[in-house]
Amino acid sequence: MSESLPDVAWHISTRSPDNGGNCVEAGPVLDGSGRVAVRDSKARDAATIIYPADGWTAFIGGVKAGEFDAMYA
C-alpha cells in the first residue's frame, strides 16, 4: 500500500523558463516535520520524492558551495 502524499506548499524557481513548465517544483511538507517534497513540473501526478529535513539542508549547502557545478560545466 502506498502512502498518500501529504499537503505541500509547492514552489517553482523564479529563474525557471516557460513559467515553470520545464523544471522541478519543491516545497515544504506542511506537517511540521521539516521534510521537503520534490516533483517534476511536467508530470505532477508522477512520483514525488520526499527528503528528510537534514538531507535537504545538506543538498542546499552543497549547491551553495558549488559542489555540483562541475557536473554541468
BELURZI-V681009 format. One record per backbone hydrogen bond with DSSP energy under -1.0 kcal/mol. NH is the residue of the N-H (numbers start at 1). CO is the residue of the C=O. E is the energy in kcal/mol with one decimal. If there is no record, write none. Layout:
# BELURZI-V681009
{{NH | CO | E} {NH | CO | E}}
This chain:
# BELURZI-V681009
{{9 | 28 | -2.1} {10 | 8 | -1.2} {11 | 26 | -1.7} {16 | 13 | -1.4} {20 | 17 | -1.3} {21 | 18 | -1.1} {25 | 39 | -2.9} {26 | 11 | -2.1} {27 | 37 | -1.9} {29 | 35 | -2.5} {30 | 7 | -2.9} {31 | 29 | -1.4} {36 | 51 | -2.1} {37 | 27 | -2.9} {38 | 49 | -2.6} {39 | 25 | -2.3} {41 | 23 | -2.9} {46 | 43 | -2.1} {49 | 38 | -2.6} {51 | 36 | -3.3} {56 | 52 | -2.2} {57 | 53 | -2.3} {58 | 54 | -2.0} {59 | 55 | -2.1} {60 | 56 | -2.7} {61 | 57 | -2.2} {62 | 58 | -2.1} {63 | 59 | -2.3} {64 | 60 | -2.5} {65 | 61 | -1.7} {66 | 63 | -1.3} {67 | 62 | -2.5} {69 | 66 | -1.1} {71 | 68 | -1.1} {72 | 69 | -1.4}}
